[in-house]
Amino acid sequence: MAERVKRPNIFKRFGMHIAKSWSELKKVSWPTFIEVLKNLAVVLVVVLFFIVVLTAFDSIFLWLYKLLLA
């Protein structure tokens, strides 16, 4: 029968996981505040555009629906 490999206890494994995760986070190229603001502006413009488009389609279809029922 094969011998079982003894693993470190749960707290040591958790600590190793946190250390490795922290090491990986140091390698990440984080955006600057200006880049975040630019991306936020793009997202807000796109969302507002789709709100206007969907509201327009909804109003048109509601008008057509009422026209068909009248």
C-alpha positions in Angstrom: 0.0 0.0 0.0 1.3 3.5 -0.9 2.4 5.7 1.9 0.3 8.9 2.5 2.2 12.1 2.0 1.9 14.3 5.1 0.7 17.7 4.2 1.1 20.8 6.4 -1.8 21.7 8.6 -4.6 23.9 7.3 -3.3 27.1 8.8 0.2 26.7 7.2 -1.4 26.0 3.8 -3.7 29.0 4.2 -0.7 31.2 5.1 1.3 29.9 2.1 -1.7 30.6 -0.1 -1.9 34.2 1.2 1.8 34.7 0.7 1.7 33.5 -2.9 -1.3 35.6 -3.6 0.3 38.7 -2.2 3.4 37.9 -4.3 1.3 37.7 -7.4 -0.5 41.0 -6.6 2.9 42.8 -6.5 3.5 41.7 -10.1 0.2 43.3 -11.3 0.4 46.5 -13.4 -2.2 48.6 -11.7 -3.8 51.5 -13.7 -3.1 55.1 -12.7 -5.9 57.2 -11.3 -6.2 59.2 -14.6 -6.6 55.9 -16.5 -9.3 54.8 -14.1 -11.2 58.1 -14.6 -10.9 57.8 -18.4 -12.3 54.2 -18.3 -15.0 55.3 -16.0 -16.0 58.1 -18.4 -16.2 55.6 -21.3 -18.3 53.2 -19.3 -20.7 55.9 -18.2 -21.1 57.3 -21.8 -21.8 53.8 -23.2 -24.3 53.1 -20.4 -26.1 56.4 -20.9 -26.2 55.8 -24.7 -27.8 52.4 -24.3 -30.3 53.8 -21.8 -31.4 56.4 -24.4 -31.6 53.8 -27.2 -33.5 51.3 -25.1 -35.9 53.9 -23.8 -36.5 55.1 -27.4 -37.2 51.5 -28.6 -39.5 50.9 -25.6 -41.5 54.1 -26.4 -41.8 53.2 -30.0 -43.0 49.7 -29.3 -45.4 51.0 -26.7 -46.8 53.5 -29.2 -47.2 50.7 -31.8 -48.8 48.4 -29.2 -51.4 51.1 -28.3 -52.0 51.8 -32.0 -52.8 48.2 -32.6 -55.1 47.9 -29.7 -57.0 51.1 -30.4 
